[in-house]
């Protein structure tokens, strides 16, 4: 992300703690050094929270899918982090924040990151912690897709996909905005990644779901879903983990914490994040009640995530009331997005596209609708929302198309019926028999 400046006004309590400790070690230190310590320490904490969101995604995706594919889903989430960290360090970070090769469109800044800390100062980030925060976002974009392709994709093909997304696809469109590329120059605004992160994952996931086709037995002539979630307790825990992790995702994107201006901004961001999540959850629950006649928990859980995605682009730029409205609209959109996919017989087991793709677009548009006072115009928001989504979808079609050509996309019908835990990993998550798992 582009670095943001700090007003460098001391936070009295935290600064006094840092100052006391530093004085005992090295003598007196400056306010600039204290602000530098506060900014970098808090960004490190936020990075850890975002990394912990991987656990939330794993729980949500595993809970929403069949028991026989639990290990496979967990393995994909783990490997998103493993390969994602290494590939983003190797090439992704350089593409996203490097020097322009094709001005506005493509950049590269070399391999790895600088180990040299910058001169101490308010709003100055150590390059190591800056990379740590950014790689957590890259892994998030990749792992969103895991749930959309669950239950029928080869593990080897998924690893290939994950490498390409974290190393090339996400960084290129990320450069367009956060690296100072053409969308940033156009005036497009995305504070923490409704489009840059979530829509990328959502639209690549949509491409994957289309190219794979539905799971065996997903759509029947009666319209009844034969593949319901196997563990809603796990999925609910995952949503709460994601909600907590979002306090690293959104407030952390302020990138500076010392100073009254930054402190006030972080508190607004955190409150707006909470209000939008609650609005999405309540709206989705009510819509589900009206549509299916019961207060469906699955819809409500996705509603909370939809509200979080919708507010991510604009949480620093809107009022509390606007945040609630953004969340309420997201909660309605996610329900109709899921119904749309079902009508088109596109199998997205966790609702990755409705939550992250559709509501990611809503977050970008809502920034122009509700963020006018902050200087965010609607036209650049429409252009940026369309461009990033189209890029992610087209790239996804190419990636999954190539995997299909080389026989790395979908497992055999026999393996799918048995379950990917056994056929891909040679194990069972719950120690049950093959007969029990094949449901």
Sine and cosine of phi, psi and omega as CSV:
sin_phi,cos_phi,sin_psi,cos_psi,sin_omega,cos_omega
0.00,0.00,0.39,-0.92,0.10,-1.00
-0.92,0.38,0.67,-0.74,-0.01,-1.00
-0.94,0.35,0.63,-0.78,0.01,-1.00
-0.95,-0.32,0.57,-0.82,-0.03,-1.00
-0.99,0.13,0.37,-0.93,0.04,-1.00
-0.90,-0.45,0.49,-0.87,0.08,-1.00
-0.99,0.17,-0.18,0.98,0.13,-0.99
0.88,0.48,0.49,0.87,0.12,-0.99
-1.00,0.02,0.76,-0.65,-0.17,-0.99
-0.93,0.36,0.61,-0.79,0.24,-0.97
-1.00,0.05,0.94,-0.35,-0.25,-0.97
-0.83,0.56,-0.77,0.64,-0.10,-0.99
-0.92,0.39,-0.80,0.60,-0.04,-1.00
-0.90,0.44,-0.63,0.77,-0.01,-1.00
-0.90,0.43,-0.62,0.78,0.00,-1.00
-0.91,0.41,-0.58,0.82,0.05,-1.00
-0.91,0.41,-0.74,0.68,0.03,-1.00
-0.89,0.46,-0.67,0.74,-0.05,-1.00
-0.90,0.43,-0.67,0.74,-0.01,-1.00
-0.88,0.47,-0.71,0.70,-0.01,-1.00
-0.90,0.43,-0.69,0.72,-0.04,-1.00
-0.92,0.39,-0.62,0.79,-0.02,-1.00
-0.90,0.45,-0.62,0.78,0.01,-1.00
-0.90,0.43,-0.48,0.88,-0.05,-1.00
-1.00,0.00,-0.77,0.63,-0.23,-0.97
-0.79,-0.61,0.09,1.00,-0.10,-0.99
1.00,-0.02,-0.28,-0.96,-0.10,-0.99
-0.93,0.37,0.56,-0.83,0.08,-1.00
-0.78,-0.62,0.29,-0.96,-0.09,-1.00
-1.00,0.01,0.28,-0.96,0.10,-0.99
-0.88,0.48,-0.58,0.82,0.01,-1.00
-0.89,0.46,-0.64,0.77,0.01,-1.00
-0.93,0.36,-0.60,0.80,0.05,-1.00
-0.91,0.41,-0.72,0.69,0.03,-1.00
-0.87,0.48,-0.63,0.77,0.04,-1.00
-0.87,0.49,-0.69,0.72,0.01,-1.00
-0.91,0.42,-0.68,0.73,-0.01,-1.00
-0.90,0.44,-0.76,0.65,-0.05,-1.00
-0.86,0.51,-0.71,0.70,-0.07,-1.00
-0.97,0.26,-0.58,0.81,0.04,-1.00
-0.92,0.40,-0.69,0.72,-0.01,-1.00
-0.94,0.34,-0.55,0.83,0.06,-1.00
-0.92,0.38,-0.59,0.81,0.09,-1.00
-0.87,0.50,-0.70,0.72,0.02,-1.00
-0.89,0.46,-0.67,0.74,0.02,-1.00
-0.90,0.43,-0.63,0.78,0.04,-1.00
-0.88,0.48,-0.66,0.75,0.03,-1.00
-0.89,0.45,-0.65,0.76,0.04,-1.00
-0.88,0.48,-0.66,0.75,0.00,-1.00
-0.93,0.36,-0.64,0.77,0.07,-1.00
-0.88,0.48,-0.62,0.79,0.03,-1.00
-0.90,0.43,-0.35,0.94,0.07,-1.00
-0.88,0.48,-0.41,0.91,0.07,-1.00
-0.85,0.53,-0.61,0.79,0.06,-1.00
-0.90,0.43,-0.62,0.79,0.04,-1.00
-0.90,0.43,-0.72,0.70,0.05,-1.00
-0.87,0.50,-0.67,0.74,-0.01,-1.00
-0.87,0.49,-0.69,0.72,-0.01,-1.00
-0.93,0.37,-0.67,0.74,0.01,-1.00
-0.89,0.46,-0.76,0.65,-0.07,-1.00
-0.92,0.40,-0.68,0.74,0.02,-1.00
-0.91,0.41,-0.68,0.73,-0.02,-1.00
-0.91,0.42,-0.57,0.82,-0.02,-1.00
-0.98,0.19,-0.13,0.99,-0.06,-1.00
-0.93,-0.37,-0.02,-1.00,-0.04,-1.00
-0.95,0.30,0.50,-0.86,-0.02,-1.00
-0.86,0.51,-0.53,0.84,-0.09,-1.00
-0.95,0.31,-0.11,0.99,0.00,-1.00
-0.88,-0.47,0.27,0.96,-0.10,-1.00
-0.90,0.44,-0.78,0.63,-0.02,-1.00
-0.87,0.50,-0.66,0.75,-0.01,-1.00
-0.86,0.51,-0.70,0.71,0.00,-1.00
-0.92,0.39,-0.69,0.72,0.02,-1.00
-0.89,0.46,-0.65,0.76,0.01,-1.00
-0.90,0.44,-0.64,0.77,0.02,-1.00
-0.90,0.43,-0.66,0.75,0.03,-1.00
-0.91,0.42,-0.65,0.76,0.03,-1.00
-0.89,0.45,-0.70,0.71,-0.05,-1.00
-0.96,0.30,-0.45,0.90,0.15,-0.99
-0.83,0.55,-0.67,0.74,0.00,-1.00
-0.95,0.31,-0.69,0.73,-0.04,-1.00
-0.90,0.43,-0.85,0.52,0.02,-1.00
-0.92,0.40,-0.61,0.79,-0.03,-1.00
-0.87,0.50,-0.71,0.71,0.01,-1.00
-0.86,0.51,-0.75,0.67,-0.07,-1.00
-0.93,0.37,-0.69,0.72,-0.05,-1.00
-0.94,0.33,-0.62,0.78,0.02,-1.00
-0.92,0.39,-0.57,0.82,0.09,-1.00
-0.92,0.39,-0.65,0.76,-0.09,-1.00
-0.95,0.33,-0.75,0.66,-0.09,-1.00
-0.71,-0.71,-0.56,0.83,-0.15,-0.99
-0.87,0.50,-0.72,0.70,-0.04,-1.00
-0.90,0.43,-0.62,0.78,0.02,-1.00
-0.92,0.39,-0.57,0.82,0.05,-1.00
-0.94,0.34,-0.65,0.76,-0.12,-0.99
-0.97,0.23,-0.53,0.85,-0.09,-1.00
-0.79,-0.62,0.34,0.94,-0.05,-1.00
-1.00,0.01,-0.20,-0.98,0.02,-1.00
-0.99,0.12,0.58,-0.82,-0.08,-1.00
-0.90,0.45,0.74,-0.67,0.18,-0.98
-0.99,-0.15,-0.78,0.63,0.20,-0.98
-0.92,-0.39,0.98,-0.19,-0.15,-0.99
-0.75,0.66,0.80,-0.60,0.02,-1.00
1.00,0.04,-0.33,0.94,-0.14,-0.99
-0.87,-0.49,-0.60,0.80,-0.09,-1.00
-0.53,-0.84,0.65,-0.76,-0.02,-1.00
-0.62,-0.78,0.26,-0.97,0.16,-0.99
-0.37,-0.93,0.75,-0.67,-0.05,-1.00
-0.88,-0.48,0.34,0.94,0.03,-1.00
1.00,-0.09,0.00,-1.00,-0.06,-1.00
-1.00,-0.05,0.64,-0.77,0.10,-1.00
0.98,0.21,-0.24,-0.97,-0.03,-1.00
-0.69,-0.72,0.38,-0.93,0.00,-1.00
-0.93,0.36,0.66,-0.75,0.07,-1.00
-1.00,-0.08,-0.10,1.00,-0.06,-1.00
-1.00,0.06,0.84,-0.53,0.05,-1.00
-0.94,0.35,0.51,-0.86,0.06,-1.00
-0.97,0.24,0.24,-0.97,0.09,-1.00
-0.87,0.49,0.67,-0.74,-0.07,-1.00
-0.88,0.48,0.66,-0.75,0.04,-1.00
0.02,-1.00,0.34,-0.94,0.02,-1.00
-0.91,0.41,0.73,-0.68,0.02,-1.00
0.98,0.21,0.06,1.00,0.03,-1.00
-1.00,-0.06,0.79,-0.61,-0.04,-1.00
-0.97,-0.26,0.69,-0.73,0.18,-0.98
-0.91,0.42,0.76,-0.65,-0.07,-1.00
-0.86,0.51,-0.44,0.90,0.00,-1.00
-0.94,0.35,-0.70,0.72,0.00,-1.00
-0.97,0.26,-0.51,0.86,0.08,-1.00
-0.88,0.47,-0.72,0.70,0.06,-1.00
-0.88,0.47,-0.66,0.75,-0.02,-1.00
-0.86,0.50,-0.67,0.74,0.02,-1.00
-0.92,0.39,-0.67,0.74,-0.05,-1.00
-0.94,0.35,-0.60,0.80,-0.03,-1.00
-0.93,0.37,-0.49,0.87,0.07,-1.00
-0.89,0.45,-0.60,0.80,0.04,-1.00
-0.93,0.36,-0.66,0.75,0.01,-1.00
-0.88,0.48,-0.69,0.73,0.02,-1.00
-0.90,0.43,-0.58,0.82,0.05,-1.00
-0.89,0.46,-0.72,0.69,0.00,-1.00
-0.85,0.53,-0.64,0.77,-0.03,-1.00
-0.95,0.32,-0.69,0.73,-0.15,-0.99
-0.97,0.25,-0.30,0.96,0.08,-1.00
-0.83,0.55,-0.56,0.83,-0.09,-1.00
-0.95,0.31,-0.44,0.90,-0.09,-1.00
-0.79,0.61,-0.71,0.70,-0.03,-1.00
-0.93,0.36,-0.54,0.84,-0.04,-1.00
-0.93,0.36,-0.46,0.89,-0.06,-1.00
-0.95,-0.32,0.26,0.97,-0.12,-0.99
-0.91,0.42,0.54,-0.84,0.18,-0.98
1.00,0.03,-0.11,0.99,-0.04,-1.00
-0.47,-0.88,0.10,0.99,-0.03,-1.00
-0.97,-0.25,0.63,-0.78,0.03,-1.00
-0.93,0.38,0.64,-0.77,-0.03,-1.00
-0.91,0.42,-0.63,0.78,0.01,-1.00
-0.89,0.46,-0.66,0.75,0.04,-1.00
-0.91,0.42,-0.60,0.80,0.01,-1.00
-0.90,0.43,-0.64,0.77,0.03,-1.00
-0.88,0.48,-0.69,0.72,0.03,-1.00
-0.86,0.51,-0.72,0.70,0.04,-1.00
-0.85,0.52,-0.74,0.67,-0.08,-1.00
-0.87,0.50,-0.64,0.77,0.02,-1.00
-0.89,0.46,-0.70,0.71,-0.03,-1.00
-0.92,0.40,-0.63,0.78,-0.03,-1.00
-0.94,0.35,-0.75,0.66,-0.04,-1.00
-0.96,0.29,-0.46,0.89,-0.05,-1.00
-1.00,-0.02,-0.44,0.90,-0.12,-0.99
-0.74,-0.68,-0.84,0.54,-0.17,-0.99
-0.89,0.45,-0.81,0.58,0.01,-1.00
-0.89,0.45,-0.72,0.70,-0.03,-1.00
-0.89,0.45,-0.57,0.82,-0.03,-1.00
-0.90,0.44,-0.79,0.61,0.01,-1.00
-0.94,0.33,-0.47,0.88,0.10,-0.99
-0.89,0.46,-0.62,0.78,0.05,-1.00
-0.89,0.46,-0.59,0.81,-0.02,-1.00
-0.83,0.56,-0.54,0.84,0.01,-1.00
-0.95,-0.31,-0.90,0.43,-0.17,-0.99
-0.98,0.21,-0.31,0.95,0.06,-1.00
-1.00,-0.05,0.03,1.00,0.02,-1.00
1.00,-0.01,0.38,0.93,-0.03,-1.00
-0.98,0.19,-0.34,-0.94,-0.19,-0.98
-0.90,0.43,-0.56,0.83,0.03,-1.00
-0.93,0.36,-0.62,0.79,0.05,-1.00
-0.90,0.43,-0.66,0.75,0.02,-1.00
-0.92,0.39,-0.47,0.88,0.03,-1.00
-0.96,0.29,-0.37,0.93,-0.05,-1.00
0.96,-0.26,0.11,0.99,0.06,-1.00
-0.91,0.42,0.64,-0.77,-0.07,-1.00
-0.79,-0.61,0.76,-0.65,0.08,-1.00
-0.53,-0.85,0.99,-0.11,-0.17,-0.99
-0.86,0.50,-0.80,0.61,-0.11,-0.99
-0.78,-0.62,0.06,1.00,0.20,-0.98
0.90,-0.45,0.48,0.87,0.13,-0.99
-0.81,0.59,-0.67,0.74,0.04,-1.00
-0.99,-0.11,-0.78,0.62,-0.13,-0.99
-0.85,0.53,-0.60,0.80,-0.01,-1.00
-0.97,-0.26,-0.86,0.50,-0.21,-0.98
-0.96,0.29,-0.71,0.70,0.00,-1.00
-0.91,0.41,-0.55,0.83,0.07,-1.00
-0.86,0.50,-0.78,0.63,0.03,-1.00
-0.89,0.45,-0.66,0.75,-0.04,-1.00
-0.91,0.42,-0.66,0.75,-0.05,-1.00
-0.99,0.16,-0.52,0.85,0.16,-0.99
-0.91,0.42,-0.63,0.78,0.06,-1.00
-0.89,0.46,-0.64,0.77,0.06,-1.00
-0.88,0.47,-0.68,0.73,0.04,-1.00
-0.87,0.49,-0.67,0.74,0.01,-1.00
-0.90,0.44,-0.67,0.74,0.01,-1.00
-0.90,0.44,-0.62,0.78,0.02,-1.00
-0.93,0.37,-0.73,0.68,-0.06,-1.00
-0.92,0.39,-0.56,0.83,0.01,-1.00
-0.97,0.25,-0.58,0.82,-0.14,-0.99
0.99,0.14,0.21,-0.98,-0.07,-1.00
-0.95,0.31,0.39,-0.92,0.12,-0.99
-0.89,0.45,0.46,-0.89,0.05,-1.00
-0.86,0.50,0.83,-0.56,0.03,-1.00
1.00,0.06,0.01,1.00,-0.04,-1.00
-0.92,0.38,-0.71,0.70,-0.03,-1.00
-0.92,-0.38,0.83,-0.56,-0.02,-1.00
-0.90,-0.44,0.24,-0.97,0.00,-1.00
-0.89,0.46,-0.47,0.88,0.01,-1.00
-0.98,0.17,-0.24,0.97,-0.03,-1.00
1.00,0.10,-0.01,1.00,-0.02,-1.00
-0.99,0.16,0.68,-0.73,0.02,-1.00
-0.98,0.19,0.91,-0.41,0.02,-1.00
-1.00,0.07,-0.02,1.00,-0.06,-1.00
-0.82,-0.57,0.91,0.42,-0.04,-1.00
-0.96,0.27,0.23,-0.97,0.08,-1.00
-0.84,0.55,0.59,-0.81,-0.04,-1.00
-0.99,-0.12,-0.28,0.96,-0.07,-1.00
-0.43,-0.90,1.00,-0.01,-0.01,-1.00
-0.96,0.27,-0.35,0.94,0.12,-0.99
-0.89,0.45,-0.71,0.70,0.04,-1.00
-0.89,0.46,-0.70,0.72,-0.01,-1.00
-0.90,0.44,-0.64,0.77,0.01,-1.00
-0.91,0.42,-0.69,0.73,0.07,-1.00
-0.86,0.51,-0.66,0.75,0.01,-1.00
-0.88,0.48,-0.65,0.76,0.02,-1.00
-0.91,0.42,-0.66,0.75,0.04,-1.00
-0.90,0.43,-0.61,0.79,0.07,-1.00
-0.89,0.45,-0.69,0.72,0.03,-1.00
-0.89,0.46,-0.68,0.74,0.01,-1.00
-0.86,0.52,-0.72,0.69,0.03,-1.00
-0.90,0.43,-0.69,0.73,0.01,-1.00
-0.88,0.48,-0.47,0.88,0.00,-1.00
-0.90,0.45,-0.33,0.94,0.07,-1.00
-0.96,0.27,-0.24,0.97,0.24,-0.97
-1.00,0.04,-0.63,0.77,-0.05,-1.00
-0.87,0.49,-0.82,0.57,-0.08,-1.00
-1.00,0.10,-0.86,0.50,0.04,-1.00
-0.85,0.53,-0.58,0.81,0.01,-1.00
-0.88,0.47,-0.45,0.89,-0.03,-1.00
-0.94,0.33,-0.13,0.99,0.16,-0.99
-0.90,0.43,-0.51,0.86,0.10,-0.99
0.93,0.37,-0.06,1.00,0.07,-1.00
-0.54,-0.84,0.67,-0.74,-0.15,-0.99
-0.82,-0.57,-0.45,0.89,0.01,-1.00
-0.97,0.26,0.64,-0.77,0.01,-1.00
0.96,-0.27,0.61,-0.79,-0.08,-1.00
-0.86,0.52,-0.65,0.76,-0.02,-1.00
-0.89,0.46,-0.69,0.72,0.02,-1.00
-0.93,0.36,-0.65,0.76,0.02,-1.00
-0.87,0.49,-0.72,0.70,0.02,-1.00
-0.88,0.47,-0.64,0.76,0.00,-1.00
-0.90,0.44,-0.70,0.72,-0.02,-1.00
-0.89,0.46,-0.64,0.77,0.00,-1.00
-0.92,0.39,-0.63,0.77,0.07,-1.00
-0.89,0.46,-0.70,0.71,0.00,-1.00
-0.86,0.51,-0.71,0.70,-0.03,-1.00
-0.91,0.42,-0.67,0.74,0.01,-1.00
-0.91,0.40,-0.70,0.71,0.01,-1.00
-0.89,0.46,-0.61,0.79,0.04,-1.00
-0.87,0.49,-0.70,0.71,-0.01,-1.00
-0.91,0.42,-0.72,0.70,-0.04,-1.00
-0.91,0.42,-0.66,0.75,0.00,-1.00
-0.91,0.41,-0.65,0.76,0.04,-1.00
-0.88,0.48,-0.70,0.71,0.01,-1.00
-0.90,0.43,-0.66,0.75,0.03,-1.00
-0.88,0.47,-0.68,0.73,0.02,-1.00
-0.90,0.44,-0.67,0.74,0.00,-1.00
-0.88,0.47,-0.76,0.65,-0.05,-1.00
-0.91,0.42,-0.69,0.72,-0.01,-1.00
-0.89,0.45,-0.67,0.74,-0.01,-1.00
-0.92,0.39,-0.64,0.77,0.02,-1.00
-0.89,0.46,-0.71,0.70,0.00,-1.00
-0.90,0.43,-0.69,0.73,0.01,-1.00
-0.89,0.46,-0.68,0.73,0.02,-1.00
-0.88,0.47,-0.67,0.74,0.02,-1.00
-0.86,0.51,-0.66,0.75,-0.01,-1.00
-0.95,0.32,-0.59,0.81,-0.10,-1.00
-0.99,0.12,-0.75,0.66,-0.09,-1.00
-0.97,-0.23,-0.10,1.00,0.06,-1.00
0.99,0.10,0.05,1.00,0.02,-1.00
-0.65,-0.76,0.48,-0.88,0.06,-1.00
-0.97,0.23,0.99,0.12,-0.14,-0.99
-0.94,0.34,0.83,-0.55,-0.04,-1.00
-0.93,0.38,-0.63,0.77,-0.03,-1.00
-0.85,0.53,-0.71,0.70,0.03,-1.00
-0.89,0.45,-0.67,0.74,-0.02,-1.00
-0.89,0.46,-0.66,0.75,0.01,-1.00
-0.88,0.47,-0.71,0.71,0.04,-1.00
-0.92,0.39,-0.48,0.88,0.07,-1.00
-0.90,0.44,-0.66,0.75,0.05,-1.00
-0.88,0.48,-0.71,0.70,0.01,-1.00
-0.91,0.42,-0.60,0.80,0.03,-1.00
-0.88,0.47,-0.69,0.73,0.05,-1.00
-0.88,0.48,-0.63,0.77,0.03,-1.00
-0.91,0.42,-0.66,0.75,0.03,-1.00
-0.91,0.41,-0.69,0.72,-0.05,-1.00
-0.89,0.46,-0.54,0.84,-0.06,-1.00
-1.00,0.06,-0.22,0.98,-0.15,-0.99
-0.90,0.43,-0.55,0.84,-0.02,-1.00
-0.96,0.27,-0.38,0.93,-0.24,-0.97
-0.71,-0.70,0.21,0.98,-0.13,-0.99
-0.88,0.47,-0.36,0.93,0.01,-1.00
-1.00,-0.02,-0.12,0.99,-0.21,-0.98
-0.87,-0.49,-0.03,1.00,-0.09,-1.00
-0.84,-0.55,0.28,-0.96,0.03,-1.00
-0.99,0.14,0.17,-0.99,0.07,-1.00
-0.86,0.52,-0.68,0.73,-0.01,-1.00
-0.89,0.45,-0.68,0.73,0.04,-1.00
-0.89,0.46,-0.62,0.79,0.01,-1.00
-0.88,0.48,-0.66,0.75,0.04,-1.00
-0.89,0.46,-0.72,0.70,0.00,-1.00
-0.88,0.47,-0.68,0.73,0.02,-1.00
-0.86,0.50,-0.68,0.74,0.03,-1.00
-0.92,0.40,-0.67,0.74,0.01,-1.00
-0.87,0.49,-0.71,0.71,0.01,-1.00
-0.90,0.44,-0.66,0.75,0.02,-1.00
-0.87,0.49,-0.63,0.77,0.02,-1.00
-0.90,0.44,-0.56,0.83,0.07,-1.00
-0.97,0.26,-0.69,0.72,-0.03,-1.00
-0.87,0.50,-0.64,0.77,-0.07,-1.00
-0.91,0.41,-0.57,0.82,0.04,-1.00
-0.91,0.42,-0.76,0.66,-0.02,-1.00
-0.94,0.35,-0.48,0.88,0.09,-1.00
-0.91,0.42,-0.66,0.75,0.05,-1.00
-0.91,0.40,-0.65,0.76,0.04,-1.00
-0.91,0.42,-0.59,0.81,0.03,-1.00
-0.89,0.45,-0.73,0.69,0.01,-1.00
-0.88,0.48,-0.65,0.76,0.02,-1.00
-0.89,0.45,-0.65,0.76,0.00,-1.00
-0.92,0.40,-0.49,0.87,0.03,-1.00
-1.00,0.00,0.01,1.00,-0.02,-1.00
0.84,0.54,0.65,0.76,0.14,-0.99
-0.99,-0.17,0.86,-0.51,-0.13,-0.99
-1.00,-0.04,0.97,-0.25,0.05,-1.00
-0.86,-0.51,1.00,-0.02,-0.21,-0.98
-0.84,0.54,-0.50,0.87,-0.05,-1.00
-0.95,-0.32,-0.05,1.00,-0.08,-1.00
0.97,0.24,0.60,0.80,-0.05,-1.00
-0.89,0.46,-0.68,0.73,0.00,-1.00
-0.94,0.33,-0.73,0.68,0.04,-1.00
-0.85,0.53,-0.66,0.75,-0.04,-1.00
-0.96,0.29,-0.81,0.58,-0.18,-0.98
-1.00,-0.10,-0.56,0.83,-0.01,-1.00
-0.99,0.14,-0.88,0.48,-0.03,-1.00
-0.89,0.46,-0.74,0.67,-0.02,-1.00
-0.97,0.25,-0.34,0.94,0.17,-0.99
-0.91,0.41,-0.69,0.72,0.08,-1.00
-0.88,0.47,-0.68,0.73,0.03,-1.00
-0.86,0.51,-0.65,0.76,0.03,-1.00
-0.87,0.49,-0.66,0.75,0.03,-1.00
-0.91,0.40,-0.69,0.73,0.01,-1.00
-0.93,0.36,-0.65,0.76,0.01,-1.00
-0.87,0.49,-0.48,0.88,0.05,-1.00
-0.88,0.47,-0.64,0.77,0.05,-1.00
-0.96,0.27,-0.54,0.84,-0.02,-1.00
-0.96,0.27,-0.73,0.69,-0.11,-0.99
-0.98,-0.21,-0.20,0.98,-0.07,-1.00
-0.97,-0.24,0.36,0.93,-0.02,-1.00
-0.86,0.50,-0.60,0.80,-0.01,-1.00
-0.90,0.43,-0.44,0.90,0.03,-1.00
-1.00,0.02,0.04,1.00,0.07,-1.00
1.00,-0.03,0.30,0.95,-0.02,-1.00
-0.99,-0.11,0.91,-0.41,-0.04,-1.00
-1.00,0.04,0.48,-0.88,-0.08,-1.00
-0.94,0.33,-0.64,0.77,-0.08,-1.00
-0.87,0.49,-0.77,0.64,0.06,-1.00
-0.86,0.50,-0.54,0.84,0.02,-1.00
-0.92,0.40,-0.64,0.77,0.04,-1.00
-0.91,0.42,-0.68,0.73,-0.01,-1.00
-0.91,0.42,-0.73,0.68,-0.01,-1.00
-0.90,0.43,-0.66,0.75,0.00,-1.00
-0.89,0.45,-0.67,0.74,0.01,-1.00
-0.94,0.35,-0.67,0.75,-0.10,-1.00
-0.92,0.39,-0.74,0.68,-0.03,-1.00
-0.92,0.40,-0.66,0.75,0.00,-1.00
-0.90,0.43,-0.69,0.72,0.00,-1.00
-0.90,0.43,-0.67,0.75,0.05,-1.00
-0.86,0.51,-0.74,0.67,-0.04,-1.00
-0.90,0.43,-0.68,0.73,-0.01,-1.00
-0.91,0.41,-0.72,0.70,-0.01,-1.00
-0.89,0.45,-0.69,0.73,0.03,-1.00
-0.89,0.46,-0.63,0.78,0.03,-1.00
-0.90,0.45,-0.67,0.74,0.03,-1.00
-0.87,0.49,-0.67,0.74,0.00,-1.00
-0.91,0.42,-0.73,0.68,-0.04,-1.00
-0.88,0.48,-0.79,0.62,-0.06,-1.00
-0.94,0.33,-0.48,0.88,0.09,-1.00
-0.91,0.42,-0.68,0.73,0.04,-1.00
-0.90,0.43,-0.66,0.75,0.05,-1.00
-0.87,0.50,-0.63,0.78,0.01,-1.00
-0.91,0.41,-0.67,0.74,0.00,-1.00
-0.87,0.50,-0.64,0.77,-0.05,-1.00
-1.00,-0.03,0.18,0.98,0.08,-1.00
0.95,0.32,0.46,0.89,-0.05,-1.00
-0.92,-0.38,0.19,0.98,-0.13,-0.99
-1.00,-0.04,-0.91,0.40,-0.16,-0.99
-0.91,-0.41,0.61,-0.79,0.06,-1.00
-0.95,0.31,0.22,-0.98,0.02,-1.00
-0.94,0.33,0.39,-0.92,0.06,-1.00
-0.84,0.54,-0.58,0.81,0.00,-1.00
-0.91,0.41,-0.70,0.72,0.02,-1.00
-0.91,0.42,-0.61,0.79,0.00,-1.00
-0.91,0.42,-0.65,0.76,0.01,-1.00
-0.91,0.42,-0.66,0.75,0.01,-1.00
-0.93,0.36,-0.66,0.75,-0.03,-1.00
0.88,-0.47,0.63,-0.78,-0.10,-0.99
-0.96,0.28,-0.34,0.94,0.06,-1.00
-0.86,0.51,-0.73,0.68,-0.04,-1.00
-0.97,0.23,-0.76,0.65,-0.14,-0.99
-0.97,0.25,-0.54,0.84,-0.03,-1.00
-0.99,-0.10,-0.49,0.87,-0.12,-0.99
-0.83,-0.56,-0.14,0.99,0.06,-1.00
0.91,0.40,0.53,0.85,-0.04,-1.00
-0.47,-0.88,0.18,-0.98,0.04,-1.00
-0.79,-0.61,0.72,-0.69,-0.06,-1.00
-0.92,0.40,-0.51,0.86,-0.14,-0.99
-0.89,-0.46,0.13,0.99,0.04,-1.00
0.93,0.38,0.43,0.90,-0.02,-1.00
-1.00,-0.08,0.13,-0.99,-0.01,-1.00
-0.98,0.21,0.26,-0.96,0.04,-1.00
-0.87,0.50,-0.62,0.78,-0.01,-1.00
-0.89,0.46,-0.64,0.77,0.02,-1.00
-0.94,0.34,-0.57,0.82,-0.05,-1.00
-0.95,0.31,-0.51,0.86,-0.09,-1.00
-0.98,0.18,0.77,0.64,0.03,-1.00
-0.69,-0.72,0.00,0.00,0.00,0.00
